[in-house]
């Protein structure tokens, strides 16, 4: 794919290890905003929200979230559905525009809104009733210390809000915004408004290869004749461990992987850190899916911090949201080429 051209944004860059060992939920905590005292949005209003700005008004957060849902279902992932016109939404819009033969400007303009709505006439939001299983968890606090994490039997979600947010591909703050007054102390039987990310059509064709654009922080899935089948935002290695240009191959696929914390492989590990084996789980440092690459110790994998995707640097691996990594694993298999481009 030709390089994406995105307008600059002020992005906070955090150096993390190749497995993104920062605590899950940190981004959601810092990104949380006080919800408005206005009445909560109705399901009908959310599904009818115009994707275009009105007279002198910008597109609202819920309309942006609706566009993000439609992009997610079209296989052009915006990452975490958060209602914000940030860099990951620009990446998704640019990829969708390019695949649709539209002007690739990364903006939710009239032609793009029309194409999104014509390609997907289903409702973007639906309702979900919390179950006893949802409430039961298990939910486990994730320790900051890797040695303490290694003592846990599984790296579970920390809260029911985190679990539901990840299931429906949105941020915890957007979950709260969609359900003002309903997203606290959740109980079985309560009904929530959530993005409908389950009625997604199958990808349009058989995947043949993956291309990674470093500058745009985008992973492309290509079919025959380089047809674009989908695109996903990613985080990649920084200056200490840059992702090498050239062709790698997928050599393994591991669902619910364990993680071997080896400080000898990490340039920013504490001097007294010891090697440790961390159990599987969605808040495992490599998330819920691992696609091993032909470069030893490197892979494409999930993350416990979807809100930081595309805003952080890793020390080598390619990070995706857990749900995007799971989707990608259904399209590819060992032997697939991964072409790393500038």
C-alpha positions in Angstrom: 0.0 0.0 0.0 1.2 3.5 -0.6 2.0 5.4 2.5 -0.8 7.0 4.4 -0.7 10.7 4.9 -2.2 11.8 8.2 -2.3 15.3 9.7 -0.1 15.7 12.7 -1.6 15.3 16.2 -0.2 15.8 19.6 0.4 12.3 20.9 2.0 11.2 24.1 4.6 8.5 23.5 5.4 6.1 26.2 8.3 3.6 25.9 7.1 0.2 26.9 8.7 -3.3 26.7 8.1 -5.6 23.8 5.2 -7.2 25.7 3.5 -3.9 26.8 3.9 -4.7 30.5 2.2 -1.5 31.7 -0.9 -2.0 33.9 -4.2 -2.5 32.1 -6.8 0.1 32.6 -4.3 2.9 33.2 -5.3 4.7 29.9 -9.0 4.3 30.7 -8.5 5.8 34.1 -6.7 8.8 32.9 -9.0 9.3 29.9 -12.2 9.1 31.9 -14.2 12.3 32.0 -17.1 13.3 34.1 -20.3 12.4 32.4 -22.9 15.1 31.6 -25.9 15.6 33.8 -28.1 15.6 30.6 -30.5 12.8 30.0 -28.9 9.6 28.7 -29.0 9.1 24.9 -31.8 6.8 23.6 -31.0 3.9 21.4 -33.1 5.5 18.6 -31.2 8.8 18.8 -27.9 7.0 18.7 -28.7 5.0 15.7 -30.1 8.1 13.9 -27.1 10.3 14.7 -25.9 12.1 11.6 -22.4 11.4 10.5 -22.0 14.9 9.2 -21.7 18.2 11.1 -24.8 20.5 11.3 -24.9 24.2 10.8 -21.8 25.4 12.5 -21.6 22.4 14.8 -19.0 19.6 14.9 -20.0 16.0 14.7 -20.8 14.9 18.3 -19.1 12.1 20.2 -22.0 9.7 19.7 -22.1 10.3 16.0 -18.4 9.7 15.8 -18.9 6.5 17.8 -21.5 5.4 15.2 -19.0 6.0 12.4 -16.4 4.0 14.4 -18.9 1.1 14.7 -19.6 1.1 11.0 -15.8 1.1 10.3 -15.2 -1.7 12.7 -17.9 -3.8 11.0 -16.4 -3.1 7.6 -13.0 -4.5 8.7 -11.4 -1.0 9.0 -10.8 -0.9 12.7 -10.7 2.4 14.6 -9.2 0.5 17.5 -11.2 1.4 20.7 -14.6 3.0 19.9 -14.3 6.2 22.0 -16.3 8.9 20.2 -13.1 10.9 19.5 -11.8 12.2 16.2 -8.3 11.0 17.0 -5.4 9.5 15.0 -6.8 5.9 15.0 -10.1 7.1 13.5 -8.1 9.0 10.9 -6.2 5.8 10.0 -9.4 3.8 9.7 -11.1 6.5 7.6 -8.1 6.8 5.3 -7.9 3.1 4.8 -11.6 2.8 4.1 -11.5 5.7 1.7 -8.6 4.2 -0.2 -10.2 0.8 -0.4 -13.5 2.5 -1.6 -11.9 4.6 -4.3 -12.6 7.9 -2.4 -10.4 10.8 -1.7 -8.1 9.6 1.1 -8.2 12.6 3.5 -8.8 10.9 6.8 -12.0 13.0 7.4 -15.6 12.0 7.9 -16.8 13.9 4.8 -20.0 13.6 2.9 -18.8 11.0 0.4 -17.3 8.8 3.2 -20.4 9.0 5.3 -22.5 8.0 2.3 -20.3 5.1 1.5 -20.3 3.9 5.1 -24.1 4.1 5.4 -24.7 2.5 2.0 -22.4 -0.4 2.8 -24.0 -1.1 6.1 -27.6 -0.3 6.8 -27.8 -2.1 10.1 -28.2 -0.3 13.5 -24.8 0.7 15.0 -26.0 0.3 18.6 -28.0 -2.4 20.3 -28.9 -3.4 23.9 -27.3 -6.0 26.0 -28.6 -7.6 29.2 -26.0 -8.3 31.9 -25.9 -11.9 32.9 -25.0 -13.7 36.2 -21.9 -14.9 34.5 -20.8 -11.4 33.6 -21.2 -10.3 37.2 -19.4 -13.4 38.6 -16.2 -12.7 36.6 -13.6 -13.7 37.8 -12.1 -10.2 38.2 -8.6 -9.8 39.5 -6.4 -6.8 40.1 -3.2 -6.8 38.0 -0.1 -6.2 40.1 2.5 -3.7 38.8 5.3 -6.1 39.7 5.9 -8.8 37.1 7.0 -11.3 39.8 3.6 -10.8 41.5 1.8 -11.3 38.2 3.6 -14.6 37.8 1.9 -15.8 41.0 -1.6 -15.4 39.5 -3.4 -18.4 38.0 -4.8 -16.2 35.2 -4.6 -12.5 34.1 -8.3 -11.7 34.3 -10.1 -8.5 33.6 -10.0 -6.2 36.6 -13.7 -5.2 36.5 -16.9 -6.0 34.8 -16.8 -2.6 33.1 -13.4 -3.5 31.6 -14.7 -6.9 30.4 -17.9 -5.4 28.8 -16.0 -2.6 27.2 -13.6 -5.0 25.5 -16.4 -7.4 24.5 -18.0 -4.5 22.6 -14.8 -2.8 21.4 -15.3 0.5 23.2 -13.6 2.5 25.9 -14.9 2.4 29.5 -15.6 6.1 29.3 -17.7 5.6 26.2 -19.6 2.8 27.9 -20.3 5.2 30.7 -21.4 7.9 28.3 -23.8 5.6 26.4 -25.3 4.5 29.7 -25.3 7.6 32.0 -26.5 6.6 35.4 -26.6 2.9 34.4 -22.9 1.9 34.2 -22.1 1.9 37.9 -22.4 -1.1 40.2 -23.6 -3.2 37.3 -26.0 -6.1 38.3 -27.4 -9.1 36.4 -30.6 -8.2 34.5 -29.6 -4.6 33.8 -29.8 -3.5 30.2 -27.0 -1.5 28.6 -26.7 0.3 25.3 -23.6 -1.0 23.4 -22.1 -1.0 19.9 -23.4 -3.8 17.8 -20.1 -5.3 16.7 -21.4 -8.8 16.3 -23.3 -8.4 13.0 -20.2 -8.0 11.0 -20.2 -9.4 7.4 -17.4 -11.8 6.5 -14.3 -10.3 5.0 -14.7 -9.8 1.2 -12.2 -12.4 -0.1 -9.4 -14.7 1.0 -6.4 -13.1 2.7 -3.1 -13.6 0.9 -0.6 -11.4 2.8 -0.1 -8.7 5.4 1.6 -5.4 4.9 2.7 -3.2 7.8 3.2 0.6 7.3 5.4 1.8 10.0 4.9 5.5 9.5 1.2 5.2 9.4 1.1 2.5 12.2 -1.4 0.5 10.1 -1.6 -3.2 9.4 -3.2 -4.0 6.0 -4.7 -7.4 5.1 -4.5 -7.9 1.3 -6.2 -10.4 -1.0 -5.7 -11.4 -4.6 -4.3 -8.7 -6.8 -3.5 -6.7 -3.6 -7.2 -6.0 -2.9 -7.6 -4.4 0.5 -9.7 -6.6 2.7 -9.1 -4.8 6.0 -6.9 -2.5 8.0 -6.0 -2.3 11.7 -4.2 0.3 13.9 -1.1 -0.9 15.6 1.7 0.1 17.9 5.3 -0.8 16.8 8.8 -0.7 18.1 10.6 2.5 18.9 14.2 3.6 18.3 15.7 1.0 20.7 14.1 -1.9 18.9 12.8 -0.7 15.6 10.6 -3.0 13.5 13.0 -4.1 10.7 12.0 -3.4 7.1 11.5 -6.4 4.8 9.5 -9.6 4.7 8.9 -11.8 7.8 6.6 -14.8 8.1 4.0 -15.9 10.6 5.4 -19.1 12.1 2.9 -19.8 14.9 -0.6 -19.0 16.2 -1.3 -19.3 19.9 -4.7 -18.4 21.4 -4.6 -17.5 25.1 -0.8 -17.5 25.3 1.4 -17.5 28.4 4.1 -14.8 28.5 7.7 -15.4 29.4 9.1 -12.3 31.0 12.8 -12.4 30.2 14.5 -9.2 31.4 17.6 -10.2 29.4 15.7 -9.4 26.2 14.4 -6.0 27.5 16.5 -2.9 27.4 14.4 -1.1 30.1 14.0 -4.0 32.6 15.0 -3.3 36.2 18.5 -4.6 37.0 17.2 -7.0 39.7 14.3 -8.3 37.6 14.0 -12.1 37.4 12.7 -14.3 34.6 9.0 -15.2 35.2 6.2 -17.1 33.5 2.9 -15.2 33.4 -0.4 -17.1 33.0 -2.8 -16.5 30.1 -5.7 -14.1 30.2 -7.0 -10.9 28.5 -4.7 -8.8 30.8 -1.7 -11.0 30.0 1.1 -8.7 28.7 0.6 -10.1 25.2 -3.1 -10.2 25.3 -5.3 -13.0 24.2 -3.7 -13.9 20.9 -0.1 -14.4 19.7 1.0 -14.7 16.1 4.7 -15.5 16.2 7.0 -14.1 13.5 10.1 -15.5 11.9 12.2 -13.0 13.9 12.9 -14.7 17.2 10.9 -13.3 20.2 8.8 -11.0 18.0 5.2 -11.4 17.2 1.8 -9.7 16.4 -0.3 -9.9 19.5 -3.0 -8.3 21.6 -2.6 -5.8 24.4 -4.2 -5.2 27.9 -4.2 -1.4 27.1 -6.3 -0.8 23.9 -6.6 2.9 24.7 -2.9 3.3 24.2 -2.8 1.7 20.8 -1.0 3.8 18.2 0.1 6.3 20.9 2.8 4.2 22.5 6.1 2.6 21.3 7.0 -1.0 22.0 10.4 -2.5 22.0 9.7 -4.7 18.9 6.4 -6.5 18.7 3.4 -5.4 16.8 0.5 -4.6 19.2 -3.2 -4.7 18.3 -6.4 -4.6 20.3 -7.3 -8.1 21.6 -10.3 -8.2 19.4 -8.4 -7.2 16.3 -5.7 -9.7 17.0 -8.4 -12.4 17.3 -10.0 -11.3 14.0 -6.6 -11.2 12.2 -5.9 -14.8 13.4 -9.0 -16.0 11.7 -7.8 -14.6 8.3 -4.1 -15.7 8.3 -2.1 -18.8 9.1 1.5 -19.9 9.6 3.4 -19.3 6.4 1.8 -15.9 5.6 4.2 -13.2 4.6 4.3 -10.0 6.6 5.9 -7.2 4.5 7.2 -4.4 6.8 7.4 -1.1 4.9 8.5 2.4 5.9 
